[in-house]
Amino acid sequence: MAQRRGRLITFEGGEGSGKSTQTRRLTLLLRSAGIEALATREPGGVASGERIRSLLLGNGEPPFLPLTEAMLHWAARHEHVAGAISPALVAGRWVICDRFADSTLAYQGYGMGVDLDVLATLRRLAIGELDADLTMLLDLPVEEGLARAARRNPLADRYQGLAIDFHRRVREGFLSIARAEPARCVIIDASGDEDQVAARVRAVIIDRFADDLPARLRLR
């Protein structure tokens, strides 16, 4: 019997929305139920992608032009998909990714003004037809997210320090993407503590993938 393809689940959202935490928690939940799951992140995920990440996020680095930034994100994603995501999916593993394609559309497209058609062309070149089976948008007001991010790490990366109007455009971009693709995207209220958000995430996973999950996970 042929190996069944794994699932690609992505977390999206603005600064401080809890993507990294929920990526980790969902991965542990799936593993505890006997599902092979890979936790990864963007930009990064493989050594070559991590090198590009350091260029994009470093606070001490001069900023790139928006289109250059977009191309670097897609280059990192191309490396990530080829080196980690696609092999894991072919092997039947679930991949839980902290950011994916929607982040480039929201940050460099809606946030920085790169033409959306150009980004669509870059996407086809970088990853072809690959898309997430499920994207969970962790949404909360920009001011709350930035305050959370600052408490966690005041100097986390360059994007965190950009103007609040930029972050508002990014949030609206994410919401526009999610509303346009309801079959793939679910908007999750990211307010409250991480346990509350994790419970919302778990409910979505059970709803979307009930037939793929062991009974012990559905009954928790």
C-alpha positions, 0 to 999 in steps of 0.5 A: 500500500502506498504511503499516505501523504502527511498534513501541512498545518500552518500558523499565521498572525502578527507579532506576539500572536503566539504562533511559536507557542501554539506550533510547539503545543500542537506538535506535542499533542499530535506526537502524544497521540502517536502521530509523527509530526515535525515542528518547523518555522519560517523563514528558516527550517533548514540550514540554508533558510536559517542563513537567509533568516538572519539577513531578514530579521537582524536588527543591526542589518540595513533593510532591503527594498520590499521586493528584495525582501519578498524574494529572499523570503521566497528563496528561503521557503524554496529551500525549506520546502525542498529540504524539509517540508516535502520530504516529511509530507511524502513520508506521511509525517504531519508538518506544523509550520510557524509561518508560511506563504501567507506571511509574505503576502501579508507583510511584504504585500499588504504591509509593504506594498509589493504587487500581489501578482508579483508575489503570486508569480514568485510563489509558483516559482518557489513552491509550485502548487503546494499549499497548507491543508489548514491555516490557523490565523491567530488574531488579536489587536495589533497593540496587544500583540506588540505589547506581548512581543515586547514583554517577551523580547524587546529586541526580537527582530526588525519587523517588531520595531516597524511602525504601528500602521504597518502592523495594522496593514499586516493584520488586515492583510491576514484577515483578507486572506483568511476570509477569501479562503475559508476552506483552508483558513480558520481565524482563531481568537488569540486573546487569553492565555496560551491554554485557552488558545491551545484549546481553540486550536485543538477544537479546530484540528478535531473538527477538520481532521476527525477521520485522520485522528486516533480516538484517544485524541478526539476524546480528550 
